[in-house]
Amino acid sequence: MNSKLEVKRSVCPYDCPDACGLLIETAEGKAVRVMGDPDHPHTKGTLCSKMNHYEKTVHSPERLTKPLLRTGAKGAGEFKEISWDEAINHIKEHWEKIIEEHGAQAILPYSYAGTMGLVQRNIGEAFFHRLGASRLQRTICSTAKGYGWSTVMGSSLAPHPQEVAASDLIIIWGSNILATNIHLLYQVREAKKAGAVVWLIETYQSSATQFADKVILVRPGSDGALALGMMNTLVRKNLVDEEFVDKYVQGFEAFKKDSLPNYSPEIVSNITGIDAAAIEEMATLYGKARAPFIVMGSGLSRYGNGAMTVRTITCLPAIVGAWAKVGGGLLSSVSTGSAFAMESITREDFINEPTRVVNMNQLGHALQNMKNPPIKSMYVYHSNPAVIAPDQNAVLKGLLREDLFTVVHERFMTDTARYADLVLPATSSLEHSDIYRSYGHYCVQRAYPVIPPVGEARANWDVFRLLANAMGFEEPFFQQTTDEIIQQLLESPRPWLAGIDMAKVQEGIAVELPLPPNYKMIFETPSGKIEISNPREMDVLPKYNTSHGDDAPFWFMNTPGLYSLNSSFNERPELLEKRKGMYLMMNPNDAVDKGLKDGEEVIAFNERGEVAFILKITSEVPDGVVVAEGIFWINNTPGQCSVNALTSQRLTDKGAASTFYDTKVDVRSKRRRKKCSI
């Protein structure tokens, strides 16, 4: 007899701007089917190929279900099962000894965006603040992008994504929305039906090319110069909205006089590789559009000049007055964090005295070189630094240290978990409570557990409560359940959050935060205007700064793939099969020059390491650029390293973010395979 099916609401927990509403069919305590929620205001019932069968992740035979203690060499993945009591006591004993000998700052938490739930993602900070551990600077993704936007726009609200549908010219700049933001495609398609033209500005012809009427390939790291060249043309062709600029923009006259003359289309052509006539044409069409709209991705901010690049592009809508037009503007990222009292979750008031800060992009350096005190223990949760952190060889060297006590709280035996001394089984998003916001729309949604924990898996906060008790923390905060913490957020809401239908939120229904009338024309900056000139910055006016690169001939782009998200979903065999293999895409002319053949195994290498790929020769990649899509776990690679053996620990100009794309490599045919130099 078939058991009764129940349908329950949930939310996609992954690091994606869409934060999709989910409907979960359950039976006998298991998720049997995952569907999109058609009532979600933004995602409207569609899911990406990764989440369509999320139940295969939740109930994968590879799920970790019991605590594991290392028995073999680090990295060998050899463990034995132990009880939760034994695991917590093991951590307690190690940490008490470390604290006695070196102080609590010898302990480092490492986490990022394996879950985007406000509680499970962030509440570990309260525990480590109370412990007195080192603090992690979590800037691996888009802090340079945020910095660049805020330099011009302050804390102004981003346009509602529905604005895109009313545009007549949409520029998708440095974003593969098919891989990272599929629900925005609905708005793009609606605009195209009404006659809008879509441009794609990219470093290669990604899968998003199919939605573009025009593709502009820009040399990696030169996007800011392109924006300056367009603005130079807008000024020369009298396409500036003088009335808007006079009323709402600070510093345009100085920008026009002192900066823009340095960026003629001819000069910018030499920087970007784009023909000067094409730059003139782009600027002219942008300036004459009724309501131009830019969708700006994060990849273009991951260079040494990333924050300045974003700052420069963000000036474009101001010059043509796009903000005053329905369907016009620029969508960088939707910021809704101010709706929540996040300080009640992270509890910085638990910090007795300032502790040191470790940048997560420089983990390899920290594990090997940090002193006074050295890092003696690392606690990793909802992250996989062995493959996602820059300079993989340096990270793995650090993880191999026998004097480093590493705890990993995870759902699967990831590359990082293989280097752990102790692995704790984690719940999936369907097994614990949380509340979600988005960075791609304005919805808020609460999620309750829809199935019991798989095996002995426990949620982040439940483990931190156990550790708090073991370490003797007496604060009532550590006695609260996840639901009690969420309830406090909702019962004492910030003003923005107070404006929504709280009853629907409590039911687990997605609800949009309200936007004030004419919000696009409210510029939340110190001057109350769009600040092209920013006197608080060392560079008062935007300009082009060169990126760093490396001493090698090819720019290396590690871009998003359709069937993975960072290192997530590598546990799904059917998604790995769709990816076919770990390919390096190269232009035919470069392949001829190098004497390389399609389908052969090649080695991409630079001063930091070398990585094996299968060569894919394609005209979709321009000369001088090679592209690898997605991140593979090491055991799924052709060699013994993944893509981040090639990337560096250098930081961006502002925001202390990663410079993943500011990487160059050389490529050769495989003659020998060198192991990761760990």
Secondary structure, DSSP 8 states (H G I E B T S, - for coil): -----EEEEEE--SSSTT--EEEEEEETTEEEEEEE-TT-TTTTT---TTTTTHHHHHT-TT---S-EEE-S-TTS--EEE--HHHHHHHHHHHHHHHHHHH-GGGEEEEE-SS---HHHHHTHHHHHHHHT--EEE--SSSHHHHHHHHHHHTT-----GGGGGG-SEEEEES--HHHH-TTHHHHHHHHHHTT-EEEEEESS--GGGGG-SEEEE--TT-HHHHHHHHHHHHHHTT-S-HHHHHHHEESHHHIIIIIGGG--HHHHHHHH---HHHHHHHHHHHHH-SSEEEEE-SGGGSSTTHHHHHHHHHTHHHHTTGGGSTT-EEES----GGGS-THHHH-GGG-SS---EEEGGGHHHHHHH--SS---EEEEES--HHHHSSSHHHHHHHHT-TT-EEEEEESS--HHHHT-SEEEEB--GGGS-EEE--SSSSEEEEE--SS--STT-B-HHHHHHHHHHHTT---GGGG--HHHHHHHHHHS--HHHHTS-HHHHHTT--EE----TTGGG---STTSSEESS-TTSSSSS---------SSSEEEEEE--SS-BTTBTTT-HHHHHHH-S-EEEE-HHHHHHHT--TT-EEEEE-SS-EEEEEEEE-TTS-TTEEEEES---GGGSSSS--GGGS----B-SSTT-B-TTS-EEEEEE-S-------
